[in-house]
């Protein structure tokens, strides 16, 4: 079973690239982030014609997450327990379209778009930390309920958890994505039982999943590693390989993120 995650940065702009990606890599389940559309605007037909079911939650032109699957799509939920709300200035607090869970081929897949944080002085950073704390608590509770559950927390985490995950430590000093508080929030999810299952197969330094559109960041290899799959123990035991499709960042109309692909054995090694 092959699962993948990709911040597509507008699914309506990149639907053809997404369908081609599924076909090219024979992907069973794809978690998408930053779809940037309402549910009624999501381009369902190309995926359905390719043999995939789609679950999506999107409230406006911001955020939005989806799960595309050809191995089943059941028990869909559009937020995790305790997911915090965000209140832009002058608006009522609302739970944003940043988390979507579904069971696909026996694996509980979550498509996650962690808040950006914006700056170290911005209230959005506190929201980001609260969001990650709630995710940690929810993830821990899932494993307490069923320690053998295969769970994949996939998506754009907007955190580079180690110095190897940025092209320049000095450049990001004093900025979000690399602050001690954000890194500790990421590590807290790991400590709750969810391993970074891609790092062993895609070692750094210099291994990135995101490159800004400006200042020739991609050809200059000035990127960040911020897209991950964190797996529960039962899922981590099934991981046979992983790779980052850096080629998908190339060419006209590319997203600023590259997809991350994870290969799973049919069952845990301990069950063989």
C-alpha positions as CSV (number, residue, x, y, z in Angstrom):
1,X,0.0,0.0,0.0
2,X,1.4,3.4,-1.0
3,X,0.3,6.6,0.8
4,X,1.4,10.1,0.1
5,X,1.0,13.7,1.3
6,X,1.2,16.9,-0.7
7,X,0.5,20.6,-0.1
8,X,-0.8,21.2,-3.6
9,X,-1.3,25.0,-3.1
10,X,-4.7,25.1,-4.9
11,X,-6.2,21.9,-6.1
12,X,-8.2,23.6,-8.9
13,X,-5.0,25.0,-10.3
14,X,-3.1,21.7,-10.0
15,X,-5.8,19.0,-10.4
16,X,-4.1,17.6,-13.6
17,X,-0.8,17.4,-11.9
18,X,-2.4,15.7,-8.9
19,X,-4.1,13.0,-11.0
20,X,-0.9,12.5,-13.0
21,X,1.1,12.1,-9.8
22,X,-1.3,9.4,-8.6
23,X,-0.9,7.5,-11.8
24,X,2.8,8.0,-12.2
25,X,3.6,6.7,-8.7
26,X,0.7,4.2,-8.4
27,X,-0.5,5.9,-5.2
28,X,-3.3,4.3,-3.2
29,X,-4.0,7.2,-0.8
30,X,-3.1,10.9,-1.1
31,X,-3.5,13.5,1.7
32,X,-3.8,17.0,0.2
33,X,-3.4,20.3,2.0
34,X,-4.1,23.9,1.1
35,X,-6.7,23.0,-1.5
36,X,-8.0,26.6,-1.3
37,X,-11.6,25.9,-2.2
38,X,-15.0,25.2,-0.8
39,X,-16.4,21.7,-0.9
40,X,-18.7,22.5,-3.8
41,X,-15.7,23.9,-5.8
42,X,-13.5,20.8,-5.4
43,X,-12.8,19.2,-8.8
44,X,-14.1,15.7,-8.0
45,X,-14.6,14.3,-11.5
46,X,-11.0,13.8,-12.6
47,X,-10.3,11.8,-9.4
48,X,-13.4,9.8,-9.7
49,X,-12.6,9.0,-13.3
50,X,-9.2,7.8,-12.2
51,X,-10.9,5.4,-9.7
52,X,-10.5,7.4,-6.5
53,X,-13.0,8.4,-3.8
54,X,-12.6,11.9,-2.3
55,X,-13.2,13.4,1.1
56,X,-12.7,17.2,1.4
57,X,-13.3,20.0,3.9
58,X,-12.9,23.5,2.7
59,X,-14.7,26.6,3.9
60,X,-13.4,29.4,1.7
61,X,-10.3,30.2,-0.5
62,X,-7.9,29.6,2.4
63,X,-6.7,26.3,3.9
64,X,-8.7,23.2,2.9
65,X,-7.7,19.5,3.2
66,X,-8.6,16.4,1.4
67,X,-8.0,12.6,1.3
68,X,-8.1,10.8,-2.1
69,X,-8.3,7.0,-1.9
70,X,-8.8,4.0,-4.1
71,X,-8.7,1.5,-1.2
72,X,-11.8,2.7,0.7
73,X,-12.8,5.9,2.5
74,X,-14.8,5.4,5.7
75,X,-15.4,7.1,9.0
76,X,-14.7,10.6,7.7
77,X,-14.3,13.4,10.3
78,X,-13.5,17.0,9.6
79,X,-11.6,17.8,12.8
80,X,-9.9,16.1,15.6
81,X,-11.1,16.2,19.2
82,X,-10.2,19.5,20.9
83,X,-9.1,21.2,17.7
84,X,-8.8,24.9,18.5
85,X,-10.7,27.6,16.7
86,X,-9.2,30.7,15.2
87,X,-10.6,34.2,15.3
88,X,-9.3,36.7,12.7
89,X,-9.6,40.3,13.8
90,X,-13.3,41.3,13.9
91,X,-14.6,37.8,13.2
92,X,-16.1,35.0,15.4
93,X,-13.9,32.1,16.3
94,X,-14.2,29.1,14.0
95,X,-12.6,25.7,13.5
96,X,-10.6,26.1,10.3
97,X,-10.5,23.5,7.5
98,X,-7.1,22.1,8.6
99,X,-7.7,18.5,9.6
100,X,-9.5,15.6,7.9
101,X,-9.5,12.0,9.0
102,X,-10.6,8.8,7.2
103,X,-10.0,5.1,7.3
104,X,-8.4,3.9,4.0
105,X,-7.4,0.3,3.5
106,X,-7.4,-0.3,7.2
107,X,-5.1,2.7,8.0
108,X,-6.4,5.7,9.8
109,X,-5.1,8.6,7.6
110,X,-5.1,12.2,8.7
111,X,-4.5,15.1,6.3
112,X,-3.2,17.9,8.4
113,X,-2.4,21.5,7.6
114,X,-0.8,22.9,10.7
115,X,-1.2,26.7,11.2
116,X,1.8,28.8,9.9
117,X,2.4,30.9,13.0
118,X,3.3,34.0,10.8
119,X,5.9,35.5,13.2
120,X,7.2,35.0,16.7
121,X,5.2,38.0,17.9
122,X,1.9,37.1,16.2
123,X,-1.1,35.6,18.0
124,X,-1.2,33.1,15.2
125,X,1.9,31.4,16.7
126,X,0.0,30.8,20.0
127,X,-2.8,29.4,18.0
128,X,-0.3,27.1,16.2
129,X,1.1,25.9,19.5
130,X,-2.4,25.3,20.9
131,X,-3.4,23.4,17.8
132,X,-0.4,21.1,18.0
133,X,-1.0,20.5,21.7
134,X,-4.5,19.5,21.0
135,X,-3.3,17.2,18.2
136,X,-0.8,15.6,20.6
137,X,-3.5,15.0,23.1
138,X,-5.9,13.5,20.5
139,X,-3.2,11.3,19.1
140,X,-2.2,10.1,22.5
141,X,-5.8,9.3,23.3
142,X,-6.2,7.2,20.1
143,X,-3.2,5.0,21.1
144,X,-4.6,4.6,24.6
145,X,-7.8,3.4,23.1
146,X,-6.1,1.1,20.7
147,X,-2.3,0.7,20.9
148,X,-2.3,-1.4,17.7
149,X,-4.1,1.1,15.5
150,X,-2.2,2.0,12.3
151,X,-2.5,5.8,12.2
152,X,-0.7,8.1,9.8
153,X,-0.5,11.8,10.7
154,X,0.3,13.3,7.3
155,X,0.7,16.8,6.0
156,X,2.3,20.2,6.0
157,X,3.5,20.7,9.6
158,X,5.0,24.1,9.0
159,X,7.9,23.1,11.3
160,X,11.4,22.2,10.4
161,X,12.2,20.0,13.5
162,X,16.0,19.9,13.2
163,X,18.7,22.2,11.9
164,X,19.3,19.8,9.0
165,X,15.8,20.6,7.8
166,X,16.6,24.1,6.7
167,X,19.1,25.4,4.1
168,X,20.4,28.0,6.6
169,X,20.1,28.0,10.3
170,X,21.2,31.7,10.4
171,X,18.5,32.7,7.9
172,X,15.7,31.3,10.0
173,X,17.0,32.6,13.3
174,X,14.2,34.7,14.9
175,X,11.6,33.4,12.5
176,X,8.8,30.8,12.8
177,X,9.1,27.2,11.8
178,X,12.4,26.7,13.7
179,X,11.7,28.2,17.1
180,X,12.3,26.1,20.2
181,X,8.6,26.2,21.1
182,X,7.5,24.9,17.7
183,X,10.1,22.2,17.6
184,X,9.1,21.1,21.0
185,X,5.5,21.0,19.9
186,X,6.5,18.7,17.0
187,X,8.6,16.5,19.3
188,X,5.7,16.2,21.7
189,X,3.7,14.5,19.0
190,X,6.6,12.1,18.5
191,X,6.9,11.5,22.2
192,X,3.2,10.7,22.3
193,X,4.0,7.6,20.1
194,X,4.2,8.9,16.5
195,X,7.5,8.3,14.7
196,X,8.8,10.4,11.7
197,X,8.7,7.4,9.3
198,X,10.3,9.2,6.4
199,X,13.6,10.5,7.8
200,X,15.3,7.1,7.7
201,X,14.6,6.7,4.0
202,X,15.2,10.4,3.1
203,X,18.2,11.5,5.2
204,X,19.6,15.0,5.3
205,X,21.0,17.5,5.5
206,X,19.8,19.2,2.3
207,X,16.7,17.1,2.0
208,X,13.7,19.5,1.7
209,X,10.0,19.4,0.8
210,X,9.3,23.2,0.4
211,X,11.0,25.9,-1.6
212,X,9.7,29.5,-1.7
213,X,8.7,30.8,-5.2
214,X,10.9,33.9,-4.8
215,X,14.6,34.5,-5.2
216,X,15.3,31.3,-7.2
217,X,15.0,29.3,-4.0
218,X,14.4,26.0,-5.7
219,X,17.4,26.0,-8.1
220,X,19.6,27.4,-5.4
221,X,18.4,24.6,-3.1
222,X,17.3,27.0,-0.4
223,X,14.5,24.9,1.1
224,X,12.9,23.5,4.2
225,X,11.7,20.1,5.2
226,X,8.3,20.7,6.7
227,X,6.1,17.9,5.2
228,X,6.0,14.7,7.1
229,X,4.2,11.4,7.9
230,X,4.2,10.6,11.6
231,X,3.1,7.1,12.2
232,X,1.8,5.2,15.2
233,X,3.9,2.2,16.3
234,X,1.7,-0.2,14.3
235,X,2.1,1.9,11.1
236,X,5.8,2.6,11.6
237,X,6.5,-1.2,11.7
238,X,4.9,-1.5,8.2
239,X,7.0,1.2,6.5
240,X,9.2,-0.3,3.8
241,X,10.4,2.9,2.2
242,X,9.8,6.5,1.5
243,X,10.8,9.2,-0.9
244,X,10.3,12.9,-1.8
245,X,9.2,13.6,-5.3
246,X,11.4,16.6,-5.9
247,X,10.6,16.4,-9.6
248,X,7.0,17.5,-8.9
249,X,8.4,20.9,-7.7
250,X,9.8,21.5,-11.2
251,X,8.1,23.0,-14.3
252,X,5.5,25.6,-15.0
253,X,2.6,25.6,-12.5
254,X,4.3,23.6,-9.8
255,X,3.3,23.8,-6.1
256,X,5.9,25.3,-3.8
257,X,5.9,21.9,-1.9
258,X,7.0,18.4,-3.1
259,X,4.9,15.3,-2.4
260,X,6.2,12.8,0.3
261,X,5.5,9.2,-0.5
262,X,5.5,6.2,2.0
263,X,5.4,2.5,1.2
264,X,3.6,0.2,3.6
265,X,3.8,-3.6,3.9
266,X,0.5,-5.3,3.9
267,X,0.8,-6.1,7.6
268,X,3.2,-5.4,10.5
269,X,6.5,-7.3,10.4
270,X,5.7,-8.8,13.8
271,X,2.6,-10.4,12.3
272,X,4.4,-12.2,9.5
